[in-house]
Amino acid sequence: MTQDPATVGEPHEPTPAEHEARDRVRRRATGMTHHQAAGALDEARHAAGDLADADAGTAAEVAEWQRITDLLFDHGGPYSVEADAYVQGELTARRGGQVGA
């Protein structure tokens, strides 16, 4: 996946492939400890190869494993979507800002 250098790091609307990859990672990560997530991140990086050439879904998968691994670094417990503030904010935004919907 080649990106325009001027847009790297800029927010964008995730593609369906990116949403699917992130959801798949979150399901797999549920219950994992930091060390388990770090192992999965290493596997994802290895499978992806050069991320500059990876498709959007693969890049999103690696990025989500990185985010979850970072989250669990000082968490002390297993990963849970319900306890992930980023995911909860994303779900609220998908529902159009309706809290509790």
Beta strands, then each sheet from edge to edge (+ up, - down):
end
